[in-house]
Amino acid sequence: MVDHSHQDIDAATGTSTTGHEWDGIKELNTPLPKWWLYILYATMVWAVGYWVVYPAIPLPGGFTPGISGFTNRGAVPVDLAALHAQRAALTDALSKASLTDIEKDQQLLGFARSLGKAAFGDNCAPCHGSGAQGAKGYPNLNDDDWIWGGKLDQISATITHGAHNEDADSHQGGMPAFGRDGILKADEIEAVVSYVRSLSGLEKGDFSKGQKIFADNCAACHGDNAKGNQDVGALNLTDQIWLYGGDRPTVIETVTNGRSGVMPSWTKRLDPTTIKALTVYVHTLGGGQ
């Protein structure tokens, strides 16, 4: 039996103490509220029940499966199958329709954009940005400045085969390294860079030397008027849209060492219907031709 006759009672609160004291401060023997204890006991019972019903306890050879047999990983294929069944009619219609017909049909267009947006977020956003705004070395897909063309069939070909990769049908035509390969000397690079920057109003002055160098070395791809050539992926140099940057050091780096941005071929990762939806989505972002 516990002898309560010798319990110390705190004078201020009238509550007994536990007998513990630190620097003159005594610990009150205050029991926990019953409602709090009941909740604690209920969570313990819930935890034991959860361990029994669901996979919960890791083991050396795996984990306890639980009597329900449910797993999130197992639920994913079931949910995807239900989603595919729900979309089956529209997916079939999308796979059979041409790209132009999809954009004429509001229901198909909405479905293609929804499917394409999801595919873009999963596959394209890491390079082009979640809003397709692009980044240094990765084109902005919202404007109308296209390297390989912004028409439906051109976008489809670019997504399907990519650029400068192992796909035999991928876009080719990288920019030469005029400085590194000894095609142009340092002063010639300086002159042609000044001329190129002047085309978009970034420099003022007499650029006759640079213009001559451009005509002899760059016009074959970028055109005599420097408007570019989508057949070979040569950029338009007269606007103020720069893929790698338009400041003088960056343009000198581009001319000196060349550029050859790589885009993967998506045929092995995406099915034809998804590529079609992605094509429509990119085309309708705002810059489709």
Contacts in CASP RR format, 6 or more apart in sequence:
PFRMAT RR
TARGET T0000
AUTHOR 0000-0000-0000
METHOD contacts of the structure
MODEL  1
MVDHSHQDIDAATGTSTTGHEWDGIKELNTPLPKWWLYILYATMVWAVGY
WVVYPAIPLPGGFTPGISGFTNRGAVPVDLAALHAQRAALTDALSKASLT
DIEKDQQLLGFARSLGKAAFGDNCAPCHGSGAQGAKGYPNLNDDDWIWGG
KLDQISATITHGAHNEDADSHQGGMPAFGRDGILKADEIEAVVSYVRSLS
GLEKGDFSKGQKIFADNCAACHGDNAKGNQDVGALNLTDQIWLYGGDRPT
VIETVTNGRSGVMPSWTKRLDPTTIKALTVYVHTLGGGQ
4 16 0 8 1.000
7 16 0 8 1.000
7 17 0 8 1.000
8 16 0 8 1.000
8 17 0 8 1.000
8 19 0 8 1.000
8 26 0 8 1.000
9 15 0 8 1.000
9 16 0 8 1.000
9 17 0 8 1.000
10 16 0 8 1.000
10 17 0 8 1.000
10 26 0 8 1.000
10 28 0 8 1.000
13 28 0 8 1.000
15 28 0 8 1.000
15 29 0 8 1.000
15 30 0 8 1.000
16 28 0 8 1.000
16 29 0 8 1.000
17 26 0 8 1.000
17 27 0 8 1.000
17 28 0 8 1.000
17 29 0 8 1.000
18 26 0 8 1.000
18 27 0 8 1.000
18 28 0 8 1.000
18 29 0 8 1.000
19 26 0 8 1.000
19 27 0 8 1.000
20 26 0 8 1.000
20 27 0 8 1.000
21 27 0 8 1.000
50 56 0 8 1.000
51 57 0 8 1.000
51 64 0 8 1.000
51 66 0 8 1.000
52 66 0 8 1.000
52 67 0 8 1.000
53 66 0 8 1.000
53 67 0 8 1.000
53 68 0 8 1.000
54 66 0 8 1.000
54 68 0 8 1.000
54 69 0 8 1.000
54 70 0 8 1.000
55 63 0 8 1.000
55 64 0 8 1.000
55 65 0 8 1.000
55 66 0 8 1.000
55 69 0 8 1.000
55 70 0 8 1.000
55 71 0 8 1.000
56 63 0 8 1.000
56 64 0 8 1.000
56 66 0 8 1.000
57 63 0 8 1.000
57 64 0 8 1.000
84 91 0 8 1.000
87 111 0 8 1.000
90 107 0 8 1.000
90 108 0 8 1.000
90 111 0 8 1.000
91 273 0 8 1.000
93 108 0 8 1.000
94 102 0 8 1.000
94 108 0 8 1.000
94 111 0 8 1.000
94 112 0 8 1.000
94 115 0 8 1.000
94 273 0 8 1.000
94 276 0 8 1.000
94 277 0 8 1.000
95 272 0 8 1.000
95 273 0 8 1.000
95 276 0 8 1.000
97 105 0 8 1.000
97 108 0 8 1.000
99 152 0 8 1.000
99 153 0 8 1.000
99 156 0 8 1.000
99 276 0 8 1.000
99 279 0 8 1.000
99 280 0 8 1.000
99 283 0 8 1.000
100 152 0 8 1.000
101 108 0 8 1.000
102 108 0 8 1.000
102 109 0 8 1.000
102 112 0 8 1.000
102 276 0 8 1.000
102 280 0 8 1.000
103 109 0 8 1.000
103 152 0 8 1.000
103 280 0 8 1.000
103 283 0 8 1.000
103 284 0 8 1.000
109 280 0 8 1.000
109 284 0 8 1.000
111 277 0 8 1.000
112 276 0 8 1.000
112 277 0 8 1.000
112 280 0 8 1.000
112 281 0 8 1.000
113 277 0 8 1.000
113 280 0 8 1.000
113 281 0 8 1.000
113 284 0 8 1.000
115 273 0 8 1.000
115 274 0 8 1.000
115 277 0 8 1.000
115 278 0 8 1.000
115 281 0 8 1.000
116 274 0 8 1.000
116 277 0 8 1.000
116 278 0 8 1.000
116 280 0 8 1.000
116 281 0 8 1.000
117 281 0 8 1.000
119 270 0 8 1.000
119 274 0 8 1.000
119 277 0 8 1.000
119 278 0 8 1.000
119 281 0 8 1.000
120 128 0 8 1.000
120 132 0 8 1.000
120 278 0 8 1.000
120 281 0 8 1.000
120 282 0 8 1.000
121 130 0 8 1.000
123 266 0 8 1.000
123 269 0 8 1.000
123 270 0 8 1.000
123 278 0 8 1.000
124 132 0 8 1.000
124 278 0 8 1.000
125 131 0 8 1.000
125 132 0 8 1.000
127 134 0 8 1.000
127 135 0 8 1.000
127 138 0 8 1.000
128 134 0 8 1.000
128 135 0 8 1.000
128 138 0 8 1.000
128 139 0 8 1.000
128 140 0 8 1.000
128 141 0 8 1.000
129 135 0 8 1.000
129 138 0 8 1.000
131 142 0 8 1.000
132 140 0 8 1.000
132 141 0 8 1.000
132 142 0 8 1.000
132 282 0 8 1.000
132 285 0 8 1.000
133 140 0 8 1.000
133 141 0 8 1.000
133 142 0 8 1.000
134 140 0 8 1.000
134 141 0 8 1.000
136 243 0 8 1.000
136 244 0 8 1.000
136 245 0 8 1.000
137 243 0 8 1.000
137 244 0 8 1.000
137 261 0 8 1.000
139 145 0 8 1.000
139 146 0 8 1.000
139 147 0 8 1.000
139 243 0 8 1.000
140 241 0 8 1.000
141 282 0 8 1.000
141 285 0 8 1.000
141 287 0 8 1.000
142 285 0 8 1.000
142 286 0 8 1.000
142 287 0 8 1.000
143 241 0 8 1.000
143 286 0 8 1.000
143 287 0 8 1.000
144 150 0 8 1.000
144 286 0 8 1.000
144 287 0 8 1.000
144 288 0 8 1.000
144 289 0 8 1.000
145 235 0 8 1.000
145 236 0 8 1.000
145 239 0 8 1.000
145 241 0 8 1.000
146 154 0 8 1.000
146 230 0 8 1.000
146 288 0 8 1.000
146 289 0 8 1.000
147 163 0 8 1.000
147 230 0 8 1.000
147 233 0 8 1.000
147 235 0 8 1.000
147 243 0 8 1.000
148 154 0 8 1.000
148 157 0 8 1.000
148 158 0 8 1.000
148 163 0 8 1.000
148 171 0 8 1.000
148 230 0 8 1.000
148 233 0 8 1.000
149 155 0 8 1.000
149 158 0 8 1.000
149 230 0 8 1.000
149 289 0 8 1.000
150 283 0 8 1.000
150 287 0 8 1.000
150 288 0 8 1.000
150 289 0 8 1.000
151 288 0 8 1.000
151 289 0 8 1.000
152 279 0 8 1.000
152 280 0 8 1.000
152 283 0 8 1.000
154 230 0 8 1.000
154 289 0 8 1.000
155 279 0 8 1.000
155 282 0 8 1.000
155 283 0 8 1.000
155 288 0 8 1.000
156 275 0 8 1.000
156 276 0 8 1.000
156 279 0 8 1.000
157 169 0 8 1.000
157 171 0 8 1.000
158 171 0 8 1.000
158 263 0 8 1.000
159 266 0 8 1.000
159 270 0 8 1.000
159 275 0 8 1.000
159 278 0 8 1.000
159 279 0 8 1.000
159 282 0 8 1.000
160 169 0 8 1.000
160 265 0 8 1.000
160 266 0 8 1.000
160 267 0 8 1.000
160 275 0 8 1.000
161 167 0 8 1.000
161 169 0 8 1.000
161 170 0 8 1.000
161 171 0 8 1.000
161 265 0 8 1.000
161 267 0 8 1.000
162 170 0 8 1.000
162 171 0 8 1.000
162 263 0 8 1.000
162 264 0 8 1.000
162 265 0 8 1.000
162 266 0 8 1.000
163 170 0 8 1.000
163 171 0 8 1.000
163 172 0 8 1.000
163 261 0 8 1.000
163 262 0 8 1.000
163 263 0 8 1.000
164 170 0 8 1.000
164 171 0 8 1.000
164 172 0 8 1.000
164 173 0 8 1.000
164 174 0 8 1.000
164 260 0 8 1.000
164 261 0 8 1.000
164 262 0 8 1.000
164 263 0 8 1.000
165 262 0 8 1.000
165 263 0 8 1.000
165 264 0 8 1.000
165 265 0 8 1.000
166 265 0 8 1.000
167 265 0 8 1.000
167 267 0 8 1.000
170 263 0 8 1.000
170 265 0 8 1.000
171 233 0 8 1.000
171 263 0 8 1.000
173 232 0 8 1.000
173 233 0 8 1.000
173 260 0 8 1.000
174 233 0 8 1.000
174 258 0 8 1.000
174 259 0 8 1.000
174 260 0 8 1.000
174 261 0 8 1.000
175 221 0 8 1.000
175 234 0 8 1.000
175 254 0 8 1.000
175 258 0 8 1.000
175 259 0 8 1.000
175 260 0 8 1.000
176 183 0 8 1.000
176 258 0 8 1.000
177 183 0 8 1.000
177 256 0 8 1.000
177 257 0 8 1.000
177 258 0 8 1.000
178 184 0 8 1.000
178 189 0 8 1.000
178 217 0 8 1.000
178 255 0 8 1.000
178 256 0 8 1.000
178 258 0 8 1.000
179 185 0 8 1.000
179 186 0 8 1.000
179 189 0 8 1.000
179 255 0 8 1.000
179 256 0 8 1.000
179 257 0 8 1.000
180 256 0 8 1.000
180 257 0 8 1.000
180 258 0 8 1.000
183 217 0 8 1.000
184 192 0 8 1.000
184 213 0 8 1.000
184 217 0 8 1.000
184 255 0 8 1.000
188 210 0 8 1.000
188 213 0 8 1.000
189 252 0 8 1.000
189 255 0 8 1.000
189 256 0 8 1.000
190 252 0 8 1.000
191 207 0 8 1.000
191 209 0 8 1.000
191 210 0 8 1.000
191 213 0 8 1.000
192 210 0 8 1.000
192 213 0 8 1.000
192 214 0 8 1.000
192 217 0 8 1.000
192 218 0 8 1.000
192 255 0 8 1.000
193 248 0 8 1.000
193 251 0 8 1.000
193 252 0 8 1.000
193 255 0 8 1.000
194 203 0 8 1.000
194 207 0 8 1.000
194 210 0 8 1.000
195 207 0 8 1.000
195 209 0 8 1.000
195 210 0 8 1.000
195 211 0 8 1.000
195 213 0 8 1.000
195 214 0 8 1.000
196 214 0 8 1.000
196 218 0 8 1.000
196 226 0 8 1.000
196 237 0 8 1.000
196 251 0 8 1.000
196 255 0 8 1.000
197 203 0 8 1.000
197 246 0 8 1.000
197 248 0 8 1.000
197 251 0 8 1.000
198 204 0 8 1.000
198 205 0 8 1.000
198 207 0 8 1.000
199 226 0 8 1.000
199 237 0 8 1.000
199 238 0 8 1.000
200 237 0 8 1.000
200 238 0 8 1.000
200 239 0 8 1.000
200 240 0 8 1.000
201 240 0 8 1.000
202 240 0 8 1.000
202 246 0 8 1.000
214 222 0 8 1.000
214 226 0 8 1.000
215 224 0 8 1.000
218 226 0 8 1.000
219 226 0 8 1.000
221 228 0 8 1.000
221 229 0 8 1.000
221 232 0 8 1.000
221 233 0 8 1.000
221 234 0 8 1.000
222 228 0 8 1.000
222 229 0 8 1.000
222 234 0 8 1.000
222 235 0 8 1.000
222 236 0 8 1.000
222 237 0 8 1.000
223 229 0 8 1.000
223 234 0 8 1.000
225 238 0 8 1.000
226 236 0 8 1.000
226 237 0 8 1.000
226 238 0 8 1.000
227 236 0 8 1.000
227 237 0 8 1.000
227 238 0 8 1.000
228 234 0 8 1.000
228 235 0 8 1.000
228 236 0 8 1.000
228 237 0 8 1.000
235 243 0 8 1.000
242 250 0 8 1.000
243 259 0 8 1.000
244 250 0 8 1.000
244 253 0 8 1.000
244 254 0 8 1.000
244 259 0 8 1.000
245 251 0 8 1.000
266 275 0 8 1.000
266 278 0 8 1.000
267 275 0 8 1.000
270 278 0 8 1.000
282 288 0 8 1.000
END
